[in-house]
Amino acid sequence: MSMFELICVTHRGLCADDLPQRVAALCRGSVSKVILREKDLPQEKYEALARQVLAAGGDKVVLHHFPRVCQRLGVPRLHLSLGQLEADPDLREQVKLLGVSIHAPEEAVRAQKLGADYVTAGHVFATDCKKGLPGRGLPWLEGVVKAVSIPVYAIGGIGPDNLAAVARTGAAGACLMSAFMACPDPQTYVEGLRQITD
């Protein structure tokens, strides 16, 4: 069995310090990917931030939502919504690593058919990002994992208290946002999570 992956999804509004510095610290730990998901930024500002974060995180950084920024910066790693990929399937050919956000097993199947290398599946547990909505739960996540052959990364309300249960579903990894953005010592926090899943 391959190592359970820990993935950071950024949210600079929750970041306790400088985002590029935090990304660098997380990458010194055993975070396998950093998805730069700053949905409120227009493309030019996203590109400027991406340059800084790429300098900090290098090949672990996956850009989000803006294929043109990937092209301009020569970054072959992109994460999209399923709707974006369905609207422009040729985006698959522009990058080496393509991730897709999904919210149902059948969406995971569609993403895989369109060439996704991995999917993020959520939200698994209740989270402040989706206020008032109950989490879809571990049986749901297990259903997504069984529906596809590509890696499934769980997202939504994941932390130290439920990480082991997420790993037991067969998910390839877990995405954390708030915890990675706010923890006092990112590198130590990552290593603590790693002990839970090893």
GROMACS elastic network, one bead per residue, 0.5 to 0.9 nm:
[ bonds ]
;  ai    aj funct       b0    kb
    1     4     6  0.85873   500
    2     5     6  0.87317   500
    2   172     6  0.80056   500
    3   172     6  0.78290   500
    3   173     6  0.83218   500
    3   197     6  0.83925   500
    3   198     6  0.75088   500
    4   167     6  0.69985   500
    4   171     6  0.79083   500
    4   172     6  0.55110   500
    4   174     6  0.78700   500
    4   194     6  0.83236   500
    4   197     6  0.66111   500
    4   198     6  0.76030   500
    5    30     6  0.83092   500
    5    31     6  0.70774   500
    5    32     6  0.60380   500
    5    33     6  0.82631   500
    5   153     6  0.81248   500
    5   172     6  0.62424   500
    5   174     6  0.63704   500
    5   175     6  0.84565   500
    5   194     6  0.87134   500
    6    30     6  0.72527   500
    6    31     6  0.50507   500
    6    32     6  0.58889   500
    6    33     6  0.73012   500
    6   153     6  0.88038   500
    6   173     6  0.56974   500
    6   174     6  0.53557   500
    6   175     6  0.61598   500
    6   176     6  0.75977   500
    6   190     6  0.79136   500
    6   193     6  0.82536   500
    6   194     6  0.79142   500
    7    31     6  0.55804   500
    7    32     6  0.57836   500
    7    34     6  0.58514   500
    7    35     6  0.74941   500
    7   153     6  0.83144   500
    7   173     6  0.72842   500
    7   174     6  0.60331   500
    7   176     6  0.62849   500
    7   177     6  0.85882   500
    8    23     6  0.84293   500
    8    26     6  0.80104   500
    8    31     6  0.69065   500
    8    32     6  0.82006   500
    8    33     6  0.63219   500
    8    35     6  0.61732   500
    8    36     6  0.84172   500
    8   174     6  0.85964   500
    8   175     6  0.56458   500
    8   176     6  0.52881   500
    8   177     6  0.59036   500
    8   180     6  0.64681   500
    8   181     6  0.83441   500
    9    33     6  0.84290   500
    9    34     6  0.58454   500
    9    36     6  0.62574   500
    9    37     6  0.62367   500
    9   175     6  0.63184   500
    9   176     6  0.60000   500
    9   178     6  0.84875   500
    9   180     6  0.81131   500
    9   181     6  0.85830   500
   10    13     6  0.89509   500
   10    14     6  0.84920   500
   10    15     6  0.81328   500
   10    19     6  0.82459   500
   10    23     6  0.86114   500
   10    34     6  0.71576   500
   10    35     6  0.62875   500
   10    36     6  0.53183   500
   10    37     6  0.54573   500
   10    38     6  0.68851   500
   10   176     6  0.85497   500
   10   177     6  0.58864   500
   10   178     6  0.82537   500
   10   180     6  0.81227   500
   10   181     6  0.69157   500
   11    14     6  0.56377   500
   11    15     6  0.65315   500
   11    19     6  0.86213   500
   11    36     6  0.79201   500
   11    37     6  0.66320   500
   11    38     6  0.60831   500
   11    39     6  0.87551   500
   11   177     6  0.67810   500
   11   178     6  0.76007   500
   11   181     6  0.69403   500
   12    16     6  0.84144   500
   12    17     6  0.87596   500
   12    18     6  0.83204   500
   12    19     6  0.62034   500
   12    37     6  0.89820   500
   12    38     6  0.72733   500
   12   181     6  0.75214   500
   13    16     6  0.84827   500
   13   181     6  0.87663   500
   14    17     6  0.89340   500
   14   177     6  0.85602   500
   14   178     6  0.65479   500
   14   181     6  0.57893   500
   14   182     6  0.63441   500
   15    18     6  0.71113   500
   15    19     6  0.63665   500
   15    22     6  0.79911   500
   15   178     6  0.80748   500
   15   180     6  0.82534   500
   15   182     6  0.55735   500
   15   183     6  0.88075   500
   16    19     6  0.81948   500
   16    22     6  0.84661   500
   16   181     6  0.63191   500
   16   182     6  0.51276   500
   16   183     6  0.75495   500
   16   184     6  0.76628   500
   17    20     6  0.89199   500
   17    21     6  0.76116   500
   17    22     6  0.69339   500
   17   181     6  0.84190   500
   17   182     6  0.83840   500
   18    21     6  0.53755   500
   18    22     6  0.62256   500
   18    23     6  0.87629   500
   19    22     6  0.50468   500
   19    23     6  0.61385   500
   19    24     6  0.86075   500
   19    52     6  0.88310   500
   19    53     6  0.73791   500
   19   181     6  0.82257   500
   20    23     6  0.50391   500
   20    24     6  0.61859   500
   20    25     6  0.87078   500
   20    49     6  0.84491   500
   20    52     6  0.61127   500
   20    54     6  0.81122   500
   20    55     6  0.78865   500
   20    56     6  0.55613   500
   20    57     6  0.77017   500
   21    24     6  0.50914   500
   21    25     6  0.63359   500
   21    26     6  0.87384   500
   21    53     6  0.82578   500
   21    56     6  0.67576   500
   22    25     6  0.50852   500
   22    26     6  0.61819   500
   22    27     6  0.85653   500
   22    56     6  0.85706   500
   22   180     6  0.85458   500
   22   181     6  0.75562   500
   22   186     6  0.69816   500
   22   187     6  0.89963   500
   23    26     6  0.50749   500
   23    27     6  0.60715   500
   23    28     6  0.85725   500
   23    34     6  0.73977   500
   23    53     6  0.68692   500
   23    56     6  0.62860   500
   23    57     6  0.59417   500
   23    61     6  0.88579   500
   23   181     6  0.89750   500
   23   186     6  0.86669   500
   24    27     6  0.51515   500
   24    28     6  0.62562   500
   24    29     6  0.87819   500
   24    53     6  0.80906   500
   24    55     6  0.86206   500
   24    57     6  0.53428   500
   24    58     6  0.88188   500
   25    28     6  0.50911   500
   25    29     6  0.65657   500
   25    56     6  0.86202   500
   25    57     6  0.87044   500
   25   185     6  0.83056   500
   25   186     6  0.60141   500
   25   187     6  0.55518   500
   26    29     6  0.50520   500
   26    30     6  0.71219   500
   26    31     6  0.59449   500
   26    34     6  0.85631   500
   26    57     6  0.84217   500
   26   180     6  0.78642   500
   26   186     6  0.55289   500
   26   187     6  0.53448   500
   26   188     6  0.88921   500
   26   189     6  0.87318   500
   26   190     6  0.69956   500
   27    30     6  0.62574   500
   27    31     6  0.54410   500
   27    32     6  0.73245   500
   27    33     6  0.79845   500
   27    34     6  0.80837   500
   27    56     6  0.83358   500
   27    57     6  0.60943   500
   27    58     6  0.88125   500
   27    60     6  0.73943   500
   27   187     6  0.78482   500
   28    31     6  0.77267   500
   28    57     6  0.87603   500
   28   187     6  0.65059   500
   29    32     6  0.88209   500
   29   186     6  0.76826   500
   29   188     6  0.74005   500
   29   189     6  0.85051   500
   29   190     6  0.59035   500
   29   191     6  0.64217   500
   30   187     6  0.79825   500
   30   190     6  0.64563   500
   30   191     6  0.68569   500
   30   194     6  0.75804   500
   31    34     6  0.74070   500
   31    60     6  0.82110   500
   31   187     6  0.89350   500
   31   190     6  0.69274   500
   32    60     6  0.62463   500
   32    61     6  0.89605   500
   33    57     6  0.88216   500
   33    59     6  0.83165   500
   33    61     6  0.58809   500
   33    62     6  0.68215   500
   34    37     6  0.88998   500
   34    57     6  0.76392   500
   34    60     6  0.58573   500
   34    62     6  0.59172   500
   34    63     6  0.84749   500
   35    60     6  0.84236   500
   35    61     6  0.59737   500
   35    63     6  0.60299   500
   35    64     6  0.66037   500
   35    78     6  0.85212   500
   35    79     6  0.74274   500
   36    46     6  0.89609   500
   36    50     6  0.73799   500
   36    53     6  0.80415   500
   36    61     6  0.69172   500
   36    62     6  0.61973   500
   36    63     6  0.53446   500
   36    64     6  0.58223   500
   36    79     6  0.88899   500
   37    40     6  0.89595   500
   37    62     6  0.88494   500
   37    63     6  0.72908   500
   37    64     6  0.54593   500
   37    65     6  0.78055   500
   37    79     6  0.87169   500
   38    41     6  0.59701   500
   38    46     6  0.72273   500
   38    64     6  0.78106   500
   39    42     6  0.81768   500
   39    46     6  0.87658   500
   39    64     6  0.83322   500
   39    65     6  0.79375   500
   40    46     6  0.89165   500
   41    44     6  0.80187   500
   41    45     6  0.59936   500
   41    46     6  0.55611   500
   42    45     6  0.56380   500
   42    46     6  0.60831   500
   42    47     6  0.86692   500
   43    47     6  0.60670   500
   43    48     6  0.86973   500
   43    66     6  0.69880   500
   43    68     6  0.86576   500
   43    69     6  0.75154   500
   44    47     6  0.51561   500
   44    48     6  0.63977   500
   44    49     6  0.88080   500
   44    69     6  0.85760   500
   45    48     6  0.50975   500
   45    49     6  0.62706   500
   45    50     6  0.84726   500
   46    49     6  0.51631   500
   46    50     6  0.59392   500
   46    51     6  0.86749   500
   46    66     6  0.84733   500
   46    69     6  0.81938   500
   47    51     6  0.62645   500
   47    52     6  0.88846   500
   47    66     6  0.87316   500
   47    69     6  0.60031   500
   47    70     6  0.88465   500
   47    72     6  0.88051   500
   47    73     6  0.82561   500
   48    51     6  0.53673   500
   48    52     6  0.68468   500
   48    53     6  0.89859   500
   49    52     6  0.52717   500
   49    53     6  0.62303   500
   49    54     6  0.85359   500
   50    53     6  0.50383   500
   50    54     6  0.58224   500
   50    55     6  0.83966   500
   50    61     6  0.87693   500
   50    63     6  0.74762   500
   50    69     6  0.84344   500
   50    73     6  0.87313   500
   51    54     6  0.52394   500
   51    55     6  0.62645   500
   51    56     6  0.88251   500
   51    73     6  0.77664   500
   52    55     6  0.51779   500
   52    56     6  0.64941   500
   52    57     6  0.88134   500
   53    56     6  0.50070   500
   53    57     6  0.59570   500
   53    58     6  0.77747   500
   53    61     6  0.74749   500
   54    57     6  0.50818   500
   54    59     6  0.75070   500
   54    60     6  0.82720   500
   54    61     6  0.61184   500
   54    62     6  0.88191   500
   55    58     6  0.57578   500
   56    61     6  0.88696   500
   57    60     6  0.57534   500
   57    61     6  0.57606   500
   58    61     6  0.59629   500
   59    62     6  0.78817   500
   59    75     6  0.84765   500
   59    77     6  0.85565   500
   60    77     6  0.89508   500
   61    75     6  0.87772   500
   61    77     6  0.75513   500
   62    75     6  0.80159   500
   62    76     6  0.82716   500
   62    78     6  0.54416   500
   62    79     6  0.66354   500
   62    97     6  0.83842   500
   62    98     6  0.88279   500
   62    99     6  0.87188   500
   63    66     6  0.71873   500
   63    67     6  0.81680   500
   63    69     6  0.79770   500
   63    70     6  0.68014   500
   63    75     6  0.77259   500
   63    76     6  0.87513   500
   63    77     6  0.61777   500
   63    79     6  0.61260   500
   63    80     6  0.88654   500
   64    67     6  0.78404   500
   64    70     6  0.88127   500
   64    77     6  0.86287   500
   64    78     6  0.56338   500
   64    80     6  0.60825   500
   64    81     6  0.89301   500
   65    69     6  0.89333   500
   65    78     6  0.73495   500
   65    79     6  0.62581   500
   65    80     6  0.51955   500
   65    81     6  0.73853   500
   65    84     6  0.80807   500
   66    69     6  0.54378   500
   66    70     6  0.67901   500
   66    78     6  0.79494   500
   66    79     6  0.86332   500
   66    80     6  0.82307   500
   67    70     6  0.50891   500
   67    71     6  0.64245   500
   67    72     6  0.87849   500
   67    78     6  0.70250   500
   67    79     6  0.89015   500
   67    80     6  0.87337   500
   67    91     6  0.74316   500
   67    94     6  0.81879   500
   67    95     6  0.88377   500
   68    71     6  0.50085   500
   68    72     6  0.61207   500
   68    73     6  0.85520   500
   69    72     6  0.50243   500
   69    73     6  0.59883   500
   69    74     6  0.81405   500
   69    75     6  0.80348   500
   70    73     6  0.53787   500
   70    74     6  0.56805   500
   70    76     6  0.64753   500
   70    77     6  0.72744   500
   70    78     6  0.70902   500
   70    94     6  0.86989   500
   70    95     6  0.81322   500
   71    74     6  0.50964   500
   71    75     6  0.65237   500
   71    76     6  0.78174   500
   71    94     6  0.78874   500
   71    95     6  0.87054   500
   72    75     6  0.79241   500
   73    76     6  0.89839   500
   75    78     6  0.79121   500
   75    95     6  0.76918   500
   75    96     6  0.89796   500
   76    94     6  0.72530   500
   76    96     6  0.51696   500
   76    97     6  0.63300   500
   76    98     6  0.84311   500
   77    95     6  0.57626   500
   77    96     6  0.61179   500
   77    98     6  0.60807   500
   77    99     6  0.81365   500
   78    95     6  0.67820   500
   78    96     6  0.83785   500
   78    97     6  0.63408   500
   78    98     6  0.51507   500
   78    99     6  0.62995   500
   78   100     6  0.86555   500
   79    97     6  0.82937   500
   79    98     6  0.57324   500
   79   100     6  0.55856   500
   79   101     6  0.76121   500
   79   119     6  0.89336   500
   80    83     6  0.80228   500
   80    84     6  0.61618   500
   80    85     6  0.66171   500
   80    98     6  0.76264   500
   80    99     6  0.62424   500
   80   101     6  0.64812   500
   81    84     6  0.52782   500
   81    85     6  0.66141   500
   81    86     6  0.87576   500
   81    99     6  0.84510   500
   81   100     6  0.54191   500
   81   101     6  0.50743   500
   81   102     6  0.73084   500
   82    85     6  0.52088   500
   82    86     6  0.60745   500
   82    87     6  0.85246   500
   82   100     6  0.57892   500
   82   101     6  0.61237   500
   82   102     6  0.65325   500
   82   107     6  0.74843   500
   82   108     6  0.87638   500
   82   110     6  0.82420   500
   82   111     6  0.65053   500
   83    86     6  0.51105   500
   83    87     6  0.60609   500
   83    88     6  0.86127   500
   84    87     6  0.51790   500
   84    88     6  0.62661   500
   84    89     6  0.81661   500
   84    91     6  0.88726   500
   85    88     6  0.51037   500
   85    89     6  0.51143   500
   85    90     6  0.79641   500
   85    91     6  0.67424   500
   85    92     6  0.77282   500
   85   100     6  0.79719   500
   85   111     6  0.79639   500
   85   114     6  0.76007   500
   86    89     6  0.55375   500
   86   110     6  0.87632   500
   86   111     6  0.83442   500
   86   114     6  0.76706   500
   88    91     6  0.59789   500
   88    92     6  0.85027   500
   89    92     6  0.60229   500
   89    93     6  0.82742   500
   89   114     6  0.66583   500
   89   115     6  0.85731   500
   90    93     6  0.56118   500
   90    94     6  0.72120   500
   91    94     6  0.52406   500
   91    95     6  0.72181   500
   91    98     6  0.87420   500
   92    95     6  0.61362   500
   92    96     6  0.79977   500
   92    97     6  0.84770   500
   92    98     6  0.67328   500
   92   114     6  0.75662   500
   92   115     6  0.63901   500
   92   116     6  0.74374   500
   93    96     6  0.76164   500
   93   115     6  0.89894   500
   95    98     6  0.65558   500
   96   117     6  0.87424   500
   97   116     6  0.78973   500
   97   117     6  0.61517   500
   97   118     6  0.83591   500
   98   115     6  0.77515   500
   98   116     6  0.52856   500
   98   117     6  0.53138   500
   98   118     6  0.68612   500
   98   119     6  0.86789   500
   99   111     6  0.87358   500
   99   116     6  0.56629   500
   99   117     6  0.58473   500
   99   119     6  0.54360   500
   99   120     6  0.73391   500
  100   108     6  0.83057   500
  100   111     6  0.66583   500
  100   112     6  0.89595   500
  100   116     6  0.64057   500
  100   117     6  0.81897   500
  100   118     6  0.66088   500
  100   120     6  0.62865   500
  100   121     6  0.88232   500
  101   107     6  0.88034   500
  101   108     6  0.83577   500
  101   111     6  0.86304   500
  101   118     6  0.88889   500
  101   119     6  0.56365   500
  101   121     6  0.63228   500
  101   122     6  0.80548   500
  102   105     6  0.78401   500
  102   106     6  0.87999   500
  102   107     6  0.56756   500
  102   108     6  0.58998   500
  102   111     6  0.79325   500
  102   119     6  0.64972   500
  102   120     6  0.60816   500
  102   121     6  0.52247   500
  102   122     6  0.69172   500
  103   106     6  0.86307   500
  103   107     6  0.66533   500
  103   108     6  0.78078   500
  103   120     6  0.83694   500
  103   121     6  0.57360   500
  103   122     6  0.55610   500
  103   123     6  0.72902   500
  103   136     6  0.89427   500
  104   107     6  0.52005   500
  104   108     6  0.65371   500
  104   109     6  0.89539   500
  104   121     6  0.75448   500
  104   122     6  0.81866   500
  104   140     6  0.82411   500
  104   141     6  0.88693   500
  104   143     6  0.88624   500
  104   144     6  0.69444   500
  105   108     6  0.50550   500
  105   109     6  0.64491   500
  105   110     6  0.88368   500
  105   121     6  0.86266   500
  105   140     6  0.81608   500
  105   141     6  0.83807   500
  105   143     6  0.64992   500
  105   145     6  0.80211   500
  105   146     6  0.85264   500
  105   147     6  0.60715   500
  105   148     6  0.81518   500
  106   109     6  0.50322   500
  106   110     6  0.63476   500
  106   111     6  0.86824   500
  106   144     6  0.80522   500
  106   147     6  0.76328   500
  107   110     6  0.50231   500
  107   111     6  0.61282   500
  107   112     6  0.85811   500
  107   144     6  0.89725   500
  108   111     6  0.50535   500
  108   112     6  0.61629   500
  108   113     6  0.86542   500
  108   116     6  0.89225   500
  108   118     6  0.89340   500
  108   119     6  0.66885   500
  108   120     6  0.87807   500
  108   121     6  0.80710   500
  108   144     6  0.68030   500
  108   145     6  0.88095   500
  108   147     6  0.72703   500
  108   148     6  0.67189   500
  108   152     6  0.86505   500
  109   112     6  0.51428   500
  109   113     6  0.62640   500
  109   114     6  0.87266   500
  109   144     6  0.86040   500
  109   147     6  0.65305   500
  109   148     6  0.59568   500
  110   113     6  0.51096   500
  110   114     6  0.62879   500
  110   115     6  0.88266   500
  110   116     6  0.89273   500
  111   114     6  0.51130   500
  111   115     6  0.64910   500
  111   116     6  0.54554   500
  111   117     6  0.87215   500
  111   118     6  0.84777   500
  111   119     6  0.75139   500
  112   115     6  0.51429   500
  112   117     6  0.72137   500
  112   118     6  0.77453   500
  112   119     6  0.82080   500
  112   148     6  0.70620   500
  112   149     6  0.80989   500
  112   150     6  0.70272   500
  113   116     6  0.73546   500
  115   118     6  0.89596   500
  116   119     6  0.70222   500
  116   150     6  0.78647   500
  117   150     6  0.62042   500
  117   151     6  0.72805   500
  118   150     6  0.54730   500
  118   152     6  0.59432   500
  118   153     6  0.75125   500
  119   150     6  0.75540   500
  119   151     6  0.65766   500
  119   152     6  0.51195   500
  119   153     6  0.61800   500
  119   154     6  0.85780   500
  120   151     6  0.86309   500
  120   152     6  0.58568   500
  120   154     6  0.57428   500
  120   155     6  0.63350   500
  120   174     6  0.84019   500
  120   175     6  0.78163   500
  121   124     6  0.73842   500
  121   141     6  0.70936   500
  121   144     6  0.74953   500
  121   152     6  0.66118   500
  121   153     6  0.60325   500
  121   154     6  0.50052   500
  121   155     6  0.58414   500
  121   156     6  0.84271   500
  122   125     6  0.78596   500
  122   135     6  0.78502   500
  122   136     6  0.70629   500
  122   137     6  0.87713   500
  122   141     6  0.77475   500
  122   153     6  0.86618   500
  122   154     6  0.60648   500
  122   156     6  0.57449   500
  123   126     6  0.71405   500
  123   127     6  0.77426   500
  123   130     6  0.80560   500
  123   134     6  0.85680   500
  123   135     6  0.56916   500
  123   136     6  0.61503   500
  123   137     6  0.80715   500
  123   154     6  0.75568   500
  123   155     6  0.54936   500
  123   157     6  0.72994   500
  124   127     6  0.87485   500
  124   134     6  0.86074   500
  124   138     6  0.66174   500
  124   140     6  0.78605   500
  124   141     6  0.68589   500
  124   154     6  0.66981   500
  124   155     6  0.61004   500
  124   156     6  0.52058   500
  124   157     6  0.67783   500
  124   158     6  0.77453   500
  124   166     6  0.89249   500
  125   134     6  0.68715   500
  125   136     6  0.63730   500
  125   137     6  0.59990   500
  125   138     6  0.83163   500
  125   155     6  0.80909   500
  125   156     6  0.54427   500
  125   158     6  0.68401   500
  126   129     6  0.85281   500
  126   130     6  0.71200   500
  126   131     6  0.75842   500
  126   132     6  0.79177   500
  126   133     6  0.65062   500
  126   134     6  0.51137   500
  126   136     6  0.81347   500
  126   137     6  0.88879   500
  126   156     6  0.67742   500
  126   157     6  0.55886   500
  126   158     6  0.89664   500
  127   130     6  0.55095   500
  127   131     6  0.63400   500
  127   132     6  0.84466   500
  127   133     6  0.79807   500
  127   134     6  0.82105   500
  127   135     6  0.76023   500
  127   156     6  0.59211   500
  127   158     6  0.85151   500
  128   132     6  0.82134   500
  128   156     6  0.89311   500
  128   157     6  0.79311   500
  129   156     6  0.80318   500
  129   157     6  0.86961   500
  130   133     6  0.58127   500
  130   134     6  0.83786   500
  130   135     6  0.88984   500
  130   156     6  0.85067   500
  131   134     6  0.83912   500
  133   136     6  0.89385   500
  134   137     6  0.84795   500
  135   138     6  0.89237   500
  135   156     6  0.77003   500
  135   157     6  0.81148   500
  136   139     6  0.81408   500
  136   140     6  0.60052   500
  136   141     6  0.75795   500
  137   140     6  0.54771   500
  137   141     6  0.64919   500
  137   142     6  0.89091   500
  138   142     6  0.61265   500
  138   143     6  0.85876   500
  138   165     6  0.78131   500
  138   166     6  0.68616   500
  138   169     6  0.69930   500
  139   142     6  0.50129   500
  139   143     6  0.62778   500
  139   144     6  0.88440   500
  139   169     6  0.78732   500
  140   143     6  0.50449   500
  140   144     6  0.65007   500
  140   145     6  0.88377   500
  141   144     6  0.51122   500
  141   145     6  0.63197   500
  141   146     6  0.87283   500
  141   152     6  0.86736   500
  141   154     6  0.72570   500
  141   166     6  0.82152   500
  141   169     6  0.69693   500
  141   170     6  0.88022   500
  141   171     6  0.76917   500
  142   145     6  0.50444   500
  142   146     6  0.62465   500
  142   147     6  0.86618   500
  142   166     6  0.88730   500
  142   168     6  0.89107   500
  142   169     6  0.51117   500
  142   170     6  0.68401   500
  142   171     6  0.74527   500
  143   146     6  0.51687   500
  143   147     6  0.61920   500
  143   169     6  0.88551   500
  144   147     6  0.50934   500
  144   148     6  0.68593   500
  144   152     6  0.74993   500
  144   171     6  0.87778   500
  145   148     6  0.59705   500
  145   149     6  0.76166   500
  145   150     6  0.83524   500
  145   151     6  0.77156   500
  145   152     6  0.60064   500
  145   153     6  0.89491   500
  145   169     6  0.75492   500
  145   170     6  0.64629   500
  145   171     6  0.61186   500
  145   172     6  0.86483   500
  146   149     6  0.75489   500
  146   170     6  0.83745   500
  148   151     6  0.79461   500
  148   152     6  0.82093   500
  149   152     6  0.86280   500
  150   172     6  0.89452   500
  151   171     6  0.69843   500
  151   172     6  0.53477   500
  151   173     6  0.79934   500
  152   170     6  0.83549   500
  152   171     6  0.52529   500
  152   172     6  0.54567   500
  152   173     6  0.69283   500
  152   174     6  0.84797   500
  153   171     6  0.58371   500
  153   172     6  0.56594   500
  153   175     6  0.64594   500
  154   158     6  0.80265   500
  154   166     6  0.73342   500
  154   171     6  0.66530   500
  154   172     6  0.81203   500
  154   173     6  0.64038   500
  154   175     6  0.59966   500
  154   176     6  0.88440   500
  155   158     6  0.66175   500
  155   174     6  0.60028   500
  155   176     6  0.66639   500
  155   177     6  0.86239   500
  156   174     6  0.88601   500
  156   175     6  0.74964   500
  156   176     6  0.73159   500
  156   177     6  0.82837   500
  157   162     6  0.87740   500
  157   176     6  0.76640   500
  157   177     6  0.86283   500
  157   178     6  0.86022   500
  158   161     6  0.78892   500
  158   162     6  0.62518   500
  158   163     6  0.63126   500
  158   166     6  0.82569   500
  158   174     6  0.73379   500
  158   175     6  0.73744   500
  158   176     6  0.61662   500
  158   177     6  0.86337   500
  158   179     6  0.84998   500
  159   162     6  0.58141   500
  159   163     6  0.57510   500
  159   176     6  0.72237   500
  159   179     6  0.70551   500
  159   193     6  0.82512   500
  160   163     6  0.53599   500
  160   164     6  0.77965   500
  160   192     6  0.84132   500
  160   193     6  0.63104   500
  160   196     6  0.74952   500
  161   164     6  0.76361   500
  161   165     6  0.85518   500
  162   165     6  0.53780   500
  162   166     6  0.63942   500
  162   167     6  0.88900   500
  163   166     6  0.50858   500
  163   167     6  0.63054   500
  163   168     6  0.87965   500
  163   174     6  0.76797   500
  163   193     6  0.78340   500
  163   196     6  0.72563   500
  163   197     6  0.72604   500
  164   167     6  0.50687   500
  164   168     6  0.63626   500
  164   196     6  0.62715   500
  164   197     6  0.58559   500
  165   168     6  0.51358   500
  165   169     6  0.68660   500
  166   169     6  0.55261   500
  166   170     6  0.76492   500
  166   171     6  0.67268   500
  166   173     6  0.81095   500
  166   174     6  0.75481   500
  167   170     6  0.58859   500
  167   171     6  0.57574   500
  167   172     6  0.73440   500
  167   173     6  0.68994   500
  167   174     6  0.80019   500
  167   197     6  0.68757   500
  168   171     6  0.73633   500
  169   172     6  0.89714   500
  170   173     6  0.86008   500
  171   174     6  0.75406   500
  176   179     6  0.62194   500
  176   180     6  0.61886   500
  176   181     6  0.85803   500
  177   180     6  0.55085   500
  177   181     6  0.60791   500
  177   182     6  0.86206   500
  178   181     6  0.51125   500
  178   182     6  0.59767   500
  178   183     6  0.82723   500
  179   182     6  0.53962   500
  179   183     6  0.57216   500
  179   186     6  0.89772   500
  179   189     6  0.87740   500
  180   183     6  0.57808   500
  180   186     6  0.64658   500
  180   189     6  0.78817   500
  180   190     6  0.80594   500
  181   184     6  0.88748   500
  181   186     6  0.81059   500
  182   185     6  0.88321   500
  182   186     6  0.83685   500
  183   186     6  0.58886   500
  183   189     6  0.69944   500
  184   188     6  0.89170   500
  184   189     6  0.81796   500
  185   188     6  0.56048   500
  185   189     6  0.61151   500
  185   190     6  0.87624   500
  186   189     6  0.50314   500
  186   190     6  0.61549   500
  186   191     6  0.86749   500
  187   190     6  0.52834   500
  187   191     6  0.63964   500
  187   192     6  0.87642   500
  188   191     6  0.51353   500
  188   192     6  0.62090   500
  188   193     6  0.87737   500
  189   192     6  0.50865   500
  189   193     6  0.63986   500
  189   194     6  0.86747   500
  190   193     6  0.51462   500
  190   194     6  0.61742   500
  190   195     6  0.88233   500
  191   195     6  0.64109   500
  191   196     6  0.89494   500
  192   195     6  0.52957   500
  192   196     6  0.68422   500
  193   196     6  0.51870   500
  193   197     6  0.67557   500
  193   198     6  0.88455   500
  194   197     6  0.53515   500
  194   198     6  0.60106   500
  195   198     6  0.53401   500
